[in-house]
């Protein structure tokens, strides 16, 4: 029964929107960490008595902040932490006093990790991200073997490319190509839905966005029946389209609020930085075009080159669509996520900016109940 319950829990987590659950008591604690969590995730606040199996099923992470010296709190919490649905969900205990008694109690209760709080914001964010990503890996049970391999390899490649670009180091083009070939193979065989659901749980927005655009463009290219070389180009272009953000100051890139006009001007430099990074390393001209011009608009109102009409290539037009859609449906700290239907509705109203026939074609990729992706013919 426990095994059946756990399997059902994993399937439910893959199909429903997840959040971070914060378990609290009525004691006085420093609760400033809650705003940090809200930057990256939806949250649910519950007291110990209200904590239930469904909370574990729907959680990426459980954060417990209670008085670990009070038996009236420990007894019910121990019962709740013994629920089978909790087995693969990471639990972070915030300790008021980092002493042996609290550490022992948190371990007895099944803590995945614990930290003295308050602590520096960067420390809290790092440990939260590590635990959430651990939970994401556990929730990959629904992925096929090839989907799981493609996701693990490509996420690592994205992290390495952005890290190297930020340091001025060479980006391994063959690693990007090989990881995108895995994504193409996985999408052709098993579709997009489960793979994209797993990607959406990654804590880093820039990495998550790059992977989502890559996935959308791969499926889009398959739907349009593009040749193998162009499909590979689209996948690689999606993965690398924002590489210029590696040169954007982190206080702007990761700002948990809307940018000021001055900050927005700095952010708009990233396509130029894409061109600089990829040109120095002599990437394919089409790749440079995708990365540099995915914010161009057909009426000339885009950036960085204010291209108009036919001067915006088909590859850049497709990337602009996938990029805008991903930005609309993804949750940020300063805005909620948007449904796919609403995002497409908004995009269809951009007559003169986006390529509307292509938007209508893209709609079939993201609005179908099942993947309507044409089998990729090698």
C-alpha positions, -999 to 999 in steps of 0.1 A, spaced: 0 0 0 28 24 9 44 18 -25 11 24 -44 6 56 -24 41 68 -32 37 61 -69 4 79 -70 20 108 -52 48 111 -78 22 110 -106 1 136 -90 32 159 -85 40 156 -122 4 166 -131 -3 194 -107 13 227 -98 37 224 -69 46 247 -41 68 250 -10 49 241 22 60 260 53 50 243 86 48 267 115 37 269 152 25 298 173 59 307 187 79 338 178 104 331 150 122 352 124 100 347 94 119 369 69 128 338 49 92 336 36 98 365 13 129 347 -1 109 316 -8 82 337 -26 108 350 -50 111 315 -66 80 295 -56 44 296 -46 40 288 -9 14 273 14 14 280 51 1 252 74 2 246 111 12 211 124 -23 199 129 -33 209 94 -3 192 77 -16 163 57 -6 137 30 -18 160 2 6 187 14 35 163 9 22 152 -25 19 188 -37 52 200 -23 86 205 -39 100 212 -4 87 212 32 102 239 55 96 234 92 100 262 117 87 251 151 98 249 187 117 217 188 118 216 226 80 214 231 66 178 234 32 191 224 46 200 190 70 171 186 44 143 190 20 154 163 49 164 140 65 130 144 32 114 133 29 136 102 65 131 92 60 93 93 33 95 65 44 74 35 38 103 11 66 122 28 92 96 18 108 113 -12 100 150 -2 129 170 12 123 186 45 144 216 57 143 224 95 150 260 105 167 259 140 163 288 164 193 276 184 219 256 166 225 232 195 228 195 199 193 190 212 176 207 182 199 189 157 191 155 172 154 163 172 154 174 136 173 142 126 148 120 145 120 137 127 136 129 94 151 162 83 168 161 49 188 191 61 188 218 87 201 253 91 203 279 119 180 307 110 183 337 106 213 333 83 226 352 52 200 352 24 225 337 0 230 307 23 193 301 26 187 304 -11 215 280 -19 203 253 4 167 257 -7 177 254 -44 197 223 -37 168 206 -19 143 216 -45 164 203 -73 168 170 -53 130 168 -52 128 175 -89 152 146 -97 130 123 -75 99 134 -94 115 124 -128 100 89 -124 75 97 -152 103 104 -177 115 78 -201 152 68 -199 161 89 -229 141 119 -216 159 117 -183 193 114 -199 185 144 -222 174 165 -193 203 157 -170 229 162 -197 214 194 -212 209 211 -178 245 205 -170 255 219 -204 234 250 -199 249 256 -165 285 251 -178 280 274 -209 266 303 -188 293 298 -162 321 297 -188 306 327 -207 305 347 -175 341 340 -169 352 347 -204 361 310 -210 354 290 -242 320 274 -246 322 238 -258 302 238 -290 303 200 -293 287 197 -258 258 219 -269 253 200 -301 254 166 -285 230 176 -257 206 190 -283 208 158 -303 196 140 -272 167 164 -268 157 159 -304 158 121 -301 139 122 -268 112 145 -282 108 125 -314 104 93 -294 84 103 -263 70 138 -269 74 170 -250 49 172 -221 66 152 -193 100 166 -202 88 202 -200 70 195 -167 103 185 -152 121 215 -166 96 239 -151 107 229 -116 143 241 -120 149 270 -96 172 291 -119 149 312 -142 176 318 -169 185 281 -171 149 271 -170 139 296 -197 167 285 -220 157 249 -217 120 256 -222 127 277 -254 149 249 -266 121 223 -260 95 245 -277 116 251 -307 124 215 -311 88 205 -311 79 235 -333 105 225 -359 92 189 -359 56 201 -363 67 222 -393 87 193 -407 120 211 -410 151 192 -421 174 176 -396 201 202 -399 176 231 -393 160 212 -364 194 209 -347 200 246 -353 167 254 -337 174 233 -306 209 247 -302 196 282 -309 169 278 -282 195 266 -257 219 295 -264 195 323 -273 201 341 -240 238 333 -235 244 371 -235 227 373 -201 259 357 -187 273 393 -190 243 409 -173 249 420 -137 233 395 -113 215 422 -93 196 430 -125 193 395 -139 179 380 -106 160 411 -94 129 400 -76 108 428 -90 102 447 -123 132 465 -137 136 502 -136 139 520 -170 177 522 -165 180 486 -155 159 476 -185 183 493 -208 211 472 -193 190 441 -198 184 450 -234 221 447 -240 220 409 -238 213 403 -275 244 423 -284 264 403 -259 251 371 -275 265 383 -308 298 392 -291 302 359 -273 292 337 -303 311 357 -329 344 355 -309 340 318 -308 331 316 -345 297 299 -341 275 293 -372 260 325 -386 225 312 -382 231 305 -345 244 341 -341 213 353 -359 189 334 -336 207 346 -304 211 382 -316 176 388 -331 151 369 -310 138 402 -297 134 418 -332 98 426 -343 85 427 -378 74 464 -375 110 474 -366 102 481 -329 125 453 -316 161 453 -306 191 454 -309 191 462 -347 154 474 -352 151 449 -382 119 451 -402 99 426 -423 119 402 -444 151 412 -427 139 392 -397 148 356 -406 124 326 -402 146 312 -375 146 344 -355 108 347 -360 103 312 -345 126 319 -316 108 352 -309 75 332 -306 90 305 -283 108 331 -262 77 352 -257 55 323 -249 79 309 -223 82 343 -207 44 346 -204 36 312 -190 66 310 -166 62 323 -130 85 350 -118 88 365 -83 70 397 -95 43 380 -116 21 348 -116 23 322 -143 -2 326 -172 -22 298 -189 -10 287 -223 -44 297 -238 -41 332 -224 -5 335 -236 -14 325 -272 -44 349 -271 -20 378 -262 5 367 -289 -22 366 -316 -29 403 -308 6 413 -318 -2 417 -355 27 434 -372 52 424 -346 52 386 -345 46 363 -375 9 355 -369 7 324 -392 37 310 -373 20 318 -340 -11 299 -351 11 270 -360 29 272 -327 -4 270 -309 -7 234 -320 25 226 -301 14 240 -268 -24 237 -266 -29 201 -275 -39 176 -248 -13 153 -262 18 161 -282 8 168 -318 43 165 -331 50 150 -364 74 121 -362 108 133 -371 121 117 -402 159 112 -403 
